[in-house]
């Protein structure tokens, strides 16, 4: 999370992302960098992760967050997670209160594995629940049921986790507004500290497309999807959550610190196949093939590619796009100080029609933020910042 040190010098948070590209089955809508679990490859992959972290040129940096994402990181045994975390601790200066998140699929966890993760230093779990309706979960090719998800939360509480996030997806094939709200209510009943709600995006070659044709399922019209989003968030408001980003809500003090890195122009190092990094104004990615990643690390060869320094214009565009995702919006004075842009002077005329429509709040000299309705048309509003030379 961005902080302000004495003299207003911005202290930007820094994090580590560890990619775990293994899944027990491939969901029919998934477009992530992942493959089916292969125990031998997983063993070599963990070795490679440890090695990549050990020889990282940025070693020694102070780190505030670690995030195990996937894929299905909960397919790693607690001992494997501990080894990787141990390598992070040896190579970097991890904050005493570092947020350490592990993404988990509900069907993969047990009381033993969760206790092991907790003892090993994981202090936040993010469960990919997606729906509390079994028919919807089957339609998505998920391996868990609603009861399995409930059990996973109970087990996590018993293992001592006091920071749990649950993901839900809306606009699922065949999903009605009332069915979506059932899932939201079921989530609220479990009282996680954090929740993410995402619109399902069905990419062009997703197997789900064919299954939708075979099953005769369609997605609800746009205006129903908008109602799903707005009514879902209203229920989460009523349950005591605070929306802080387009897709994220949290109890007070429980915002996802790692994800805030991405939205607040922080710095992060990605480890593992296909992981992306942005560090001190330079961006790169690791090669994405898991087998090739393992082989190259084992051979002592580099895995980073496409490194480039972000231009001043790119940094500014990202600050605008990412800043607008946050409910607090963009601090216009800070933006002017960092990027030399007078947003009102440059874009005021184009932005005013969105203000008139009630989808944008512009407090000149102070803040620019989307309203909740504006979050539904965020892409359209952000187009204002594209095309013209940003100054
Ligand atoms: S569990 Fe997640 S990463 Fe794995 S296939 Fe399903 S959606 Fe993709």
Boltz pocket constraint, residues with backbone or C-beta under 6 A from the ligand:
constraints:
  - pocket:
      binder: B
      contacts: [[A, 22], [A, 23], [A, 25], [A, 26], [A, 27], [A, 30], [A, 31], [A, 32], [A, 34], [A, 70], [A, 71], [A, 72], [A, 105], [A, 128]]
      max_distance: 6.0
